[in-house]
Amino acid sequence: MNNKLIILVPCYNEEEIIDYSIQKLDSFLDSLIKDNLVDKTSKICFVNDGSKDKTKDIIESYCQKNDKIMLINLAGNFGQQNAILAGLNNLEADMIVTIDADLQDDYLTIREMVEKYHLGYEIIYGIRKERKTDSFFKRTSANLFYKFMNLIGIKIRKNHSEYRLMSKCAIEKLKEYKEKTIFLRGIVQKINLPSSEVYYSRKERVAGSTKYSVFKLFSLAWCAITSFSILPLRLITLTGVIMSGVSFIILLYALYSYIKHIAQPGWTSIIITIAFFFGITIMSIGIIGEYLGKILIEVKNRPLYQIKEIINDK
């Protein structure tokens, strides 16, 4: 049976925790090899996404003394999604597990993922049991996001991030998706291969701080919505129909007031009406602009990432 595993770890400015992560994953991979669950050629590959601290130097020092440690060094900061794609597109393995460098997603669950792979599953999703370690804002916003996605017909697994195992076959299927503004959680969900789930409790971060700000989380959510649904465009049409109806009613009332000589002068109502319709118009143009921007990005067909070097790829 084909058993080569690569644990793929995107990282950006993780100097405070990268030592801990390398040591834990290296020891864990040794245990998988010892138990004959994975091949002895299995590796851990870190993708340095343009870190500005000592992350790259620390990983390189481990690469020099441990051939199981790989490094894909990107030429700049391209974002987590593209860093993961850089690994998936350039690594050769029978199965690849993606996991964040902070190891808050329980890496010990990889053993269960590998066992399910041997049972014939091509994609195994890591699912959080609960969100106790999140702040109230992050927990609430995440729940609203999943509910909204399901409401508009986009089916993604709740409490699943980028922690998953994909077989070689699944990765080849993923490569068939050519869009540039990619939302991996949604794309992987569309791959029709046998899949399963494993559940884990998310840990507290050992050191450092999260690199996902509120703005980045919002951007990712907006990318997911606009990449998988045209509902916002349809809402513009619906809003236009409703506003046209409201405008017609206002027009009838204005004519009636004029004929009956009951019209009262007043700028407040005029200003409110103009501001309301102007706001709707600008919002609608903005949503259309988002979709046009995505089309522009797709048409340009620029590379999603640039690899500067790969260390220990053999």
RABEL-V795414 format. One record per backbone hydrogen bond with DSSP energy under -1.0 kcal/mol. CO is the residue of the C=O (numbers start at 1). NH is the residue of the N-H. Records with the same first field share a line. If there is no record, write none. Layout:
BEGIN
CO->NH  NH
END
This chain:
BEGIN
3->39
4->94  95
5->43
6->97
7->45
8->99
9->47
11->49
14->17  18
17->21
18->22
19->23
20->24
21->25
22->26
23->27
24->28
25->29
26->30
27->31
28->32
29->33
30->34
31->35
32->37
33->36
39->42
43->7
44->70
45->9
46->72
47->11
48->50  74
54->58
55->59
56->60
57->61
58->62
59->63
60->64
62->66
66->69
68->44
70->46
71->311
72->48
73->308  309
79->83
80->84
81->85
82->86
83->87
84->88
85->89
87->91
94->168
95->6
96->166
97->8
98->164
100->103
104->203
106->109
107->110
108->111
109->113
110->114
111->115
112->116
113->117
114->118
116->121
117->120
122->167
123->196
124->165
125->198
127->200
131->134
135->139
136->140
137->141
138->142
139->143
140->144
141->145
142->146
143->147
144->148
145->149
146->150
147->151
148->152
149->154
150->153
157->160
159->128
163->126
164->98
165->124
166->96
167->171
168->172
169->173
170->174
171->175
173->176
174->177
180->182
183->187
184->188
187->190
188->191
191->193
194->122  123
196->125
198->127
200->129
213->217
214->218
215->219
216->220
217->221
218->222
219->223
220->224
221->225
222->226
223->227
224->228
225->229
230->234
231->235
232->236
233->237
234->238
235->239
236->240
237->241
238->242
239->243
240->244
241->245
242->246
243->247
244->248
245->249
246->250
247->251
248->252
249->253
250->254
251->255
252->256
253->257
254->258
255->259
256->260
257->262
267->271
268->272
269->273
270->274
271->275
272->276
273->277
274->278
275->279
276->280
277->281
278->282
279->283
280->284
281->285
282->286
283->287
284->288
285->289
286->290
287->291
288->292
289->293
290->294
291->295
292->296
293->297
294->298
295->299
296->300
297->301
306->75
309->73
311->71
END
